[in-house]
Amino acid sequence: MRSFRTSAVLSCLALGLGVAACGGEEEGGGGAAGGGEPTEELEGTLAGAGSSAQDAAMQAWIVGFQDTNPGVTVSYDPVGSGGGREQFVAGGTAFAGSDAALEEEELTGAQERCGGPDNLVEYPGYISPIAIAYNLPGVEQLQLSPETLASIFKQDITNWNDPAIAQDNPEAQLPDLRITPVNRSDESGTTENFVEYMSEVTPDIWTFEVSGDWPVEGGEAADGTSGVVDAIEAGEGAIGYADSSQVGELGVATIGVGEEFVAPSPEAAARIVSVSEQVEGGGKYTFAYDLQRDTTESGTYPIVLVSYELACTQYEDPNMAALVKGFESYILSPEGQQAAAENAGGAPLSDELRQTFQPAVDAIGGAG
């Protein structure tokens, strides 16, 4: 478990005092969400676990929340989405982060843990664009259609001057150079979201099962996001996928969406939730989405990781409910979303989406 302090984070979170400080179970039910004065001083220990992709954002949220609630200690174990969901369902943690919405047995288990379907809180709190990064000297702008992208990572296209790449980039001087695709060697939510995109948008090309394990042999494998970025930087002709905030000075491809090519900006990434349909049947306060990866909506970047926050509206300990409500209120606040953007490269939720999810957070600690 980790927590940290940085002066940069603290300075950017200084405006969030009113938002983070409330969360009493009975007094001022929505005070944290509304940015009003705190109605109750929070004290205690709060533990969560889950998505490693959320970890940088989670640490920024912890700093901001603890800065305005010095009597609270929050810990987060980035054990991975699956482990976080297991711990949450078992009652081992008060909250969790997950790179996928709950399904089937896990959804049923989480609802039972929380005391019923309408007592489970699930909403997207962190959205991150996944960049297609490349190392190709002399090619400052690279455009890739979904079909070309999938064929490259399937290793059907093996050279940078392939006619399919040339068709996507009619003005580029493409070198006669072998392509080295770089993938994650470890099980990864980033991998799962990337292959889900290719599976949905190019099903005739990408015929592999969707999972967090890379399915194609023969490329270069690297551990973690930093390993992928290092491998791309080290080899001319390399291309890989990574959180857009981590790619540094590498080239970043624009991806074909409808009639245009779109870059992985935070704004374009956040739009994927707005154009996607909510999954029905989860409960009153569950907001899970069937991402429309094959959208043709202008200005939408579809290769994204949408990570969820999991909590309950009811806890046996009223003080725990107050702590969870205060922390989740901070995550969903404009200050919390900006903290994730500045420190983890996340795409801030729109005001419309925050208002959609706010009733779920407001319900924490309320009457059963």
Kinemage of the C-alpha trace (Angstrom):
@kinemage 1
@onewidth
@group {chain A} dominant
@subgroup {mainchain}
@vectorlist {calphas} color= white
{ca met a 1} P 0.000 0.000 0.000
{ca arg a 2} L 1.220 3.419 -0.859
{ca ser a 3} L 0.594 7.079 -0.199
{ca phe a 4} L 2.646 10.128 -1.105
{ca arg a 5} L 3.057 13.862 -0.769
{ca thr a 6} L 4.244 16.276 -3.421
{ca ser a 7} L 4.211 20.041 -3.307
{ca ala a 8} L 2.983 20.175 -6.897
{ca val a 9} L -0.080 18.124 -6.088
{ca leu a 10} L -0.814 20.065 -2.930
{ca ser a 11} L -0.657 23.392 -4.699
{ca cys a 12} L -3.003 22.289 -7.477
{ca leu a 13} L -5.459 20.896 -4.921
{ca ala a 14} L -5.512 23.921 -2.647
{ca leu a 15} L -8.839 25.067 -4.057
{ca gly a 16} L -10.603 21.869 -3.065
{ca leu a 17} L -10.954 22.591 0.670
{ca gly a 18} L -14.709 22.917 0.820
{ca val a 19} L -15.350 19.952 -1.438
{ca ala a 20} L -13.223 17.365 0.255
{ca ala a 21} L -13.893 18.151 3.863
{ca cys a 22} L -17.503 17.066 4.362
{ca gly a 23} L -19.294 13.758 4.209
{ca gly a 24} L -21.203 13.368 7.471
{ca glu a 25} L -23.726 10.573 7.428
{ca glu a 26} L -26.649 12.524 8.819
{ca glu a 27} L -25.683 16.179 8.720
{ca gly a 28} L -25.390 18.103 5.447
{ca gly a 29} L -26.017 15.036 3.264
{ca gly a 30} L -24.654 16.531 0.011
{ca gly a 31} L -22.234 19.078 1.468
{ca ala a 32} L -19.104 17.590 -0.075
{ca ala a 33} L -20.641 17.402 -3.505
{ca gly a 34} L -21.926 20.940 -3.375
{ca gly a 35} L -18.676 22.468 -2.184
{ca gly a 36} L -20.179 23.912 0.982
{ca glu a 37} L -18.595 24.267 4.411
{ca pro a 38} L -17.823 21.011 6.206
{ca thr a 39} L -20.525 19.953 8.655
{ca glu a 40} L -18.511 17.310 10.477
{ca glu a 41} L -14.844 16.708 11.115
{ca leu a 42} L -13.814 13.384 9.616
{ca glu a 43} L -11.465 11.043 11.432
{ca gly a 44} L -10.450 7.445 10.876
{ca thr a 45} L -8.789 5.002 8.515
{ca leu a 46} L -10.080 4.130 5.064
{ca ala a 47} L -8.697 1.287 2.914
{ca gly a 48} L -9.227 0.450 -0.750
{ca ala a 49} L -7.628 -1.703 -3.433
{ca gly a 50} L -7.799 -2.397 -7.138
{ca ser a 51} L -6.740 -1.008 -10.500
{ca ser a 52} L -3.054 -0.223 -10.920
{ca ala a 53} L -3.971 2.034 -13.846
{ca gln a 54} L -5.840 4.209 -11.359
{ca asp a 55} L -2.972 4.283 -8.889
{ca ala a 56} L -1.431 7.632 -9.877
{ca ala a 57} L -4.849 9.265 -9.851
{ca met a 58} L -5.723 7.555 -6.575
{ca gln a 59} L -2.574 8.841 -4.901
{ca ala a 60} L -3.410 12.383 -6.046
{ca trp a 61} L -6.924 11.978 -4.657
{ca ile a 62} L -5.525 10.699 -1.369
{ca val a 63} L -3.207 13.688 -1.047
{ca gly a 64} L -5.981 16.182 -1.778
{ca phe a 65} L -8.475 14.524 0.546
{ca gln a 66} L -6.044 14.043 3.443
{ca asp a 67} L -4.770 17.583 3.062
{ca thr a 68} L -8.228 18.921 3.922
{ca asn a 69} L -9.028 16.076 6.355
{ca pro a 70} L -5.870 15.663 8.471
{ca gly a 71} L -7.634 13.256 10.809
{ca val a 72} L -8.132 10.705 8.034
{ca thr a 73} L -5.642 8.145 6.711
{ca val a 74} L -6.455 6.614 3.314
{ca ser a 75} L -4.552 3.685 1.801
{ca tyr a 76} L -4.880 2.087 -1.622
{ca asp a 77} L -3.309 -1.191 -2.716
{ca pro a 78} L -2.848 -1.255 -6.539
{ca val a 79} L -3.181 -5.032 -6.583
{ca gly a 80} L -5.010 -4.969 -9.908
{ca ser a 81} L -8.654 -4.747 -10.895
{ca gly a 82} L -9.456 -8.401 -10.323
{ca gly a 83} L -7.884 -8.461 -6.877
{ca gly a 84} L -9.579 -5.214 -5.932
{ca arg a 85} L -12.988 -6.520 -6.946
{ca glu a 86} L -12.417 -9.732 -4.975
{ca gln a 87} L -11.425 -7.827 -1.837
{ca phe a 88} L -14.393 -5.470 -2.144
{ca val a 89} L -16.917 -8.273 -2.662
{ca ala a 90} L -15.440 -10.148 0.321
{ca gly a 91} L -15.771 -7.065 2.520
{ca gly a 92} L -12.016 -6.672 2.939
{ca thr a 93} L -11.989 -3.052 1.730
{ca ala a 94} L -14.443 -0.186 1.947
{ca phe a 95} L -13.959 0.863 -1.685
{ca ala a 96} L -12.261 -0.388 -4.848
{ca gly a 97} L -11.092 0.661 -8.287
{ca ser a 98} L -11.791 -1.488 -11.335
{ca asp a 99} L -10.813 -1.185 -15.008
{ca ala a 100} L -13.993 -3.007 -15.991
{ca ala a 101} L -17.581 -2.795 -14.852
{ca leu a 102} L -18.848 -5.584 -12.621
{ca glu a 103} L -20.454 -8.488 -14.438
{ca glu a 104} L -22.423 -11.607 -13.507
{ca glu a 105} L -21.101 -13.273 -10.341
{ca glu a 106} L -19.018 -10.281 -9.244
{ca leu a 107} L -21.986 -7.948 -9.661
{ca thr a 108} L -24.214 -10.275 -7.645
{ca gly a 109} L -21.537 -10.646 -4.974
{ca ala a 110} L -21.011 -6.890 -4.701
{ca gln a 111} L -24.748 -6.294 -4.414
{ca glu a 112} L -24.991 -8.888 -1.653
{ca arg a 113} L -22.014 -7.375 0.170
{ca cys a 114} L -23.665 -3.945 0.059
{ca gly a 115} L -27.064 -5.227 1.198
{ca gly a 116} L -28.999 -5.167 -2.062
{ca pro a 117} L -28.816 -4.022 -5.715
{ca asp a 118} L -29.719 -0.419 -4.897
{ca asn a 119} L -27.000 -0.175 -2.231
{ca leu a 120} L -24.108 -0.717 -4.653
{ca val a 121} L -22.303 2.377 -5.978
{ca glu a 122} L -20.451 1.992 -9.289
{ca tyr a 123} L -19.457 4.868 -11.541
{ca pro a 124} L -16.619 5.818 -13.923
{ca gly a 125} L -14.203 7.988 -11.964
{ca tyr a 126} L -11.094 7.819 -14.128
{ca ile a 127} L -10.886 7.876 -17.924
{ca ser a 128} L -7.527 7.604 -19.640
{ca pro a 129} L -6.741 7.707 -23.376
{ca ile a 130} L -4.469 4.904 -24.581
{ca ala a 131} L -1.951 6.292 -27.064
{ca ile a 132} L -0.470 4.421 -29.991
{ca ala a 133} L 3.153 5.541 -29.647
{ca tyr a 134} L 5.829 5.033 -32.287
{ca asn a 135} L 9.506 5.624 -33.009
{ca leu a 136} L 9.853 6.513 -36.678
{ca pro a 137} L 12.413 9.242 -37.457
{ca gly a 138} L 11.260 11.585 -40.199
{ca val a 139} L 7.562 10.837 -39.692
{ca glu a 140} L 6.178 13.486 -37.377
{ca gln a 141} L 2.528 12.742 -38.094
{ca leu a 142} L 1.180 9.225 -38.465
{ca gln a 143} L -2.410 8.360 -39.313
{ca leu a 144} L -3.718 4.829 -38.850
{ca ser a 145} L -7.105 3.463 -39.807
{ca pro a 146} L -8.521 0.814 -37.449
{ca glu a 147} L -7.870 -1.887 -40.040
{ca thr a 148} L -4.245 -0.858 -40.525
{ca leu a 149} L -3.699 -0.611 -36.772
{ca ala a 150} L -5.095 -4.089 -36.120
{ca ser a 151} L -3.076 -5.570 -38.986
{ca ile a 152} L 0.134 -4.064 -37.595
{ca phe a 153} L -0.380 -5.532 -34.129
{ca lys a 154} L -1.528 -8.849 -35.583
{ca gln a 155} L 1.761 -8.746 -37.525
{ca asp a 156} L 0.080 -9.085 -40.909
{ca ile a 157} L 1.675 -5.744 -41.834
{ca thr a 158} L 5.404 -5.955 -41.109
{ca asn a 159} L 7.048 -3.010 -42.884
{ca trp a 160} L 6.530 0.712 -42.535
{ca asn a 161} L 6.254 1.335 -46.287
{ca asp a 162} L 3.393 -1.138 -46.617
{ca pro a 163} L 0.717 0.091 -49.081
{ca ala a 164} L -1.951 0.136 -46.371
{ca ile a 165} L 0.084 2.537 -44.208
{ca ala a 166} L 0.913 4.612 -47.275
{ca gln a 167} L -2.785 4.886 -48.100
{ca asp a 168} L -3.473 6.259 -44.620
{ca asn a 169} L -0.542 8.698 -44.955
{ca pro a 170} L -0.392 9.917 -48.570
{ca glu a 171} L 1.976 12.807 -47.789
{ca ala a 172} L 4.381 10.963 -45.464
{ca gln a 173} L 7.808 9.670 -46.472
{ca leu a 174} L 7.586 6.183 -45.035
{ca pro a 175} L 10.907 4.338 -44.643
{ca asp a 176} L 11.688 0.815 -45.803
{ca leu a 177} L 11.976 -0.360 -42.213
{ca arg a 178} L 10.678 -3.370 -40.357
{ca ile a 179} L 7.899 -2.746 -37.819
{ca thr a 180} L 8.546 -3.894 -34.267
{ca pro a 181} L 5.248 -4.094 -32.355
{ca val a 182} L 5.674 -3.804 -28.586
{ca asn a 183} L 3.104 -5.240 -26.189
{ca arg a 184} L 2.718 -5.710 -22.454
{ca ser a 185} L 4.190 -8.934 -21.049
{ca asp a 186} L 2.110 -8.693 -17.863
{ca glu a 187} L -1.656 -9.006 -17.571
{ca ser a 188} L -2.984 -5.506 -18.014
{ca gly a 189} L -6.185 -3.493 -18.107
{ca thr a 190} L -4.512 -1.356 -20.771
{ca thr a 191} L -4.063 -4.444 -22.931
{ca glu a 192} L -7.642 -5.561 -22.353
{ca asn a 193} L -9.077 -2.206 -23.386
{ca phe a 194} L -6.837 -1.989 -26.465
{ca val a 195} L -7.684 -5.466 -27.726
{ca glu a 196} L -11.367 -4.878 -26.946
{ca tyr a 197} L -11.237 -1.868 -29.245
{ca met a 198} L -9.674 -3.864 -32.085
{ca ser a 199} L -12.041 -6.789 -31.540
{ca glu a 200} L -15.122 -4.577 -31.774
{ca val a 201} L -14.004 -2.266 -34.570
{ca thr a 202} L -12.142 -4.787 -36.782
{ca pro a 203} L -13.670 -8.188 -35.932
{ca asp a 204} L -12.665 -9.721 -39.271
{ca ile a 205} L -9.005 -8.941 -38.555
{ca trp a 206} L -8.707 -9.146 -34.769
{ca thr a 207} L -10.223 -12.545 -34.027
{ca phe a 208} L -8.557 -13.155 -30.661
{ca glu a 209} L -10.325 -13.492 -27.339
{ca val a 210} L -10.487 -10.274 -25.340
{ca ser a 211} L -8.465 -10.467 -22.136
{ca gly a 212} L -5.684 -8.700 -20.270
{ca asp a 213} L -3.075 -11.085 -21.722
{ca trp a 214} L -1.532 -10.231 -25.087
{ca pro a 215} L -2.548 -12.938 -27.602
{ca val a 216} L -0.016 -12.565 -30.440
{ca glu a 217} L 3.426 -14.130 -30.320
{ca gly a 218} L 6.509 -12.826 -32.076
{ca gly a 219} L 6.627 -9.155 -31.155
{ca glu a 220} L 8.577 -7.524 -28.358
{ca ala a 221} L 7.106 -7.826 -24.871
{ca ala a 222} L 7.815 -5.485 -21.971
{ca asp a 223} L 6.670 -5.303 -18.369
{ca gly a 224} L 4.386 -2.432 -17.376
{ca thr a 225} L 3.745 0.886 -19.045
{ca ser a 226} L 7.279 2.130 -18.432
{ca gly a 227} L 8.730 -1.018 -19.993
{ca val a 228} L 6.669 -0.568 -23.160
{ca val a 229} L 7.658 3.087 -23.470
{ca asp a 230} L 11.345 2.269 -22.915
{ca ala a 231} L 11.228 -0.460 -25.571
{ca ile a 232} L 9.665 1.880 -28.126
{ca glu a 233} L 12.221 4.573 -27.374
{ca ala a 234} L 15.067 2.086 -27.762
{ca gly a 235} L 14.198 0.804 -31.218
{ca glu a 236} L 13.628 2.603 -34.526
{ca gly a 237} L 10.552 1.179 -36.186
{ca ala a 238} L 8.891 0.258 -32.889
{ca ile a 239} L 5.220 0.884 -32.134
{ca gly a 240} L 3.218 0.122 -29.004
{ca tyr a 241} L 0.339 1.160 -26.778
{ca ala a 242} L 0.503 2.970 -23.444
{ca asp a 243} L -1.265 5.486 -21.235
{ca ser a 244} L -1.004 8.751 -23.152
{ca ser a 245} L 0.394 10.600 -20.145
{ca gln a 246} L 3.452 8.328 -20.122
{ca val a 247} L 4.683 8.400 -23.744
{ca gly a 248} L 6.914 11.462 -23.388
{ca glu a 249} L 8.486 12.674 -26.621
{ca leu a 250} L 7.496 9.673 -28.721
{ca gly a 251} L 5.346 10.140 -31.779
{ca val a 252} L 1.647 9.528 -31.199
{ca ala a 253} L -0.596 8.290 -33.998
{ca thr a 254} L -4.022 9.687 -34.773
{ca ile a 255} L -6.689 7.014 -35.213
{ca gly a 256} L -9.382 6.814 -37.836
{ca val a 257} L -12.858 7.579 -36.504
{ca gly a 258} L -15.510 8.018 -39.163
{ca glu a 259} L -14.182 10.433 -41.756
{ca glu a 260} L -11.398 11.904 -39.614
{ca phe a 261} L -8.291 10.975 -37.672
{ca val a 262} L -8.443 11.783 -33.953
{ca ala a 263} L -5.626 12.293 -31.443
{ca pro a 264} L -5.829 10.936 -27.863
{ca ser a 265} L -6.701 14.154 -26.053
{ca pro a 266} L -8.462 14.103 -22.656
{ca glu a 267} L -11.522 15.790 -24.143
{ca ala a 268} L -11.788 13.279 -27.011
{ca ala a 269} L -11.334 10.374 -24.611
{ca ala a 270} L -14.041 11.551 -22.209
{ca arg a 271} L -16.541 11.802 -25.063
{ca ile a 272} L -16.615 8.005 -25.426
{ca val a 273} L -18.725 7.739 -22.273
{ca ser a 274} L -21.099 10.451 -23.458
{ca val a 275} L -21.775 8.606 -26.753
{ca ser a 276} L -22.066 5.157 -25.136
{ca glu a 277} L -25.116 3.441 -23.686
{ca gln a 278} L -25.532 2.714 -20.013
{ca val a 279} L -25.887 -0.959 -19.099
{ca glu a 280} L -29.311 -1.631 -17.617
{ca gly a 281} L -30.217 -3.804 -14.653
{ca gly a 282} L -27.355 -3.090 -12.297
{ca gly a 283} L -29.206 -1.119 -9.641
{ca lys a 284} L -30.215 2.435 -8.806
{ca tyr a 285} L -26.681 3.725 -8.255
{ca thr a 286} L -24.680 1.674 -10.765
{ca phe a 287} L -23.482 3.482 -13.865
{ca ala a 288} L -21.776 0.928 -16.100
{ca tyr a 289} L -21.327 1.603 -19.808
{ca asp a 290} L -21.147 -0.491 -22.941
{ca leu a 291} L -18.468 1.560 -24.647
{ca gln a 292} L -19.233 2.352 -28.269
{ca arg a 293} L -15.736 1.684 -29.563
{ca asp a 294} L -16.942 1.727 -33.168
{ca thr a 295} L -18.382 5.238 -32.905
{ca thr a 296} L -18.128 7.591 -35.870
{ca glu a 297} L -18.918 10.621 -33.699
{ca ser a 298} L -16.635 13.516 -34.596
{ca gly a 299} L -13.986 14.378 -32.009
{ca thr a 300} L -14.280 11.077 -30.118
{ca tyr a 301} L -11.205 8.981 -29.323
{ca pro a 302} L -12.304 5.359 -28.773
{ca ile a 303} L -9.124 3.672 -27.479
{ca val a 304} L -9.611 4.437 -23.815
{ca leu a 305} L -9.471 2.872 -20.398
{ca val a 306} L -12.593 3.633 -18.375
{ca ser a 307} L -11.992 2.807 -14.732
{ca tyr a 308} L -14.763 2.508 -12.157
{ca glu a 309} L -15.100 3.402 -8.485
{ca leu a 310} L -16.894 0.840 -6.284
{ca ala a 311} L -18.493 1.539 -2.903
{ca cys a 312} L -21.667 0.867 -0.886
{ca thr a 313} L -24.368 3.239 0.249
{ca gln a 314} L -24.548 1.418 3.601
{ca tyr a 315} L -21.820 0.372 6.058
{ca glu a 316} L -22.182 -1.157 9.503
{ca asp a 317} L -20.052 1.643 10.928
{ca pro a 318} L -21.631 5.082 10.348
{ca asn a 319} L -18.205 6.702 10.553
{ca met a 320} L -16.963 4.469 7.721
{ca ala a 321} L -19.914 5.603 5.614
{ca ala a 322} L -18.953 9.226 6.310
{ca leu a 323} L -15.328 8.553 5.306
{ca val a 324} L -16.303 6.797 2.074
{ca lys a 325} L -18.777 9.527 1.193
{ca gly a 326} L -16.222 12.254 1.788
{ca phe a 327} L -13.547 10.517 -0.264
{ca glu a 328} L -15.846 9.611 -3.163
{ca ser a 329} L -17.200 13.167 -3.149
{ca tyr a 330} L -13.679 14.453 -3.587
{ca ile a 331} L -12.944 12.011 -6.434
{ca leu a 332} L -16.044 13.172 -8.311
{ca ser a 333} L -15.554 16.886 -7.616
{ca pro a 334} L -14.055 19.257 -10.233
{ca glu a 335} L -10.967 19.557 -8.011
{ca gly a 336} L -10.554 15.796 -7.788
{ca gln a 337} L -10.993 15.305 -11.510
{ca gln a 338} L -8.485 18.067 -12.216
{ca ala a 339} L -6.013 16.448 -9.820
{ca ala a 340} L -6.270 13.179 -11.772
{ca ala a 341} L -5.776 15.076 -15.030
{ca glu a 342} L -2.678 16.924 -13.863
{ca asn a 343} L -1.011 14.045 -12.035
{ca ala a 344} L -2.136 10.976 -13.967
{ca gly a 345} L -3.124 12.213 -17.422
{ca gly a 346} L -6.787 11.372 -16.888
{ca ala a 347} L -9.625 12.884 -18.861
{ca pro a 348} L -11.783 14.988 -16.503
{ca leu a 349} L -15.440 14.024 -16.441
{ca ser a 350} L -17.756 16.566 -18.006
{ca asp a 351} L -20.112 18.523 -15.759
{ca glu a 352} L -22.973 16.552 -17.292
{ca leu a 353} L -21.443 13.201 -16.337
{ca arg a 354} L -20.523 14.383 -12.839
{ca gln a 355} L -24.101 15.492 -12.269
{ca thr a 356} L -25.319 12.119 -13.540
{ca phe a 357} L -23.152 10.219 -11.047
{ca gln a 358} L -23.574 12.615 -8.118
{ca pro a 359} L -26.769 11.037 -6.693
{ca ala a 360} L -24.873 7.766 -6.166
{ca val a 361} L -22.270 9.479 -4.007
{ca asp a 362} L -24.906 11.544 -2.209
{ca ala a 363} L -26.688 8.329 -1.242
{ca ile a 364} L -23.721 6.975 0.736
{ca gly a 365} L -24.578 6.940 4.432
{ca gly a 366} L -28.188 7.904 3.840
{ca ala a 367} L -31.270 6.155 5.108
{ca gly a 368} L -31.504 2.536 3.981
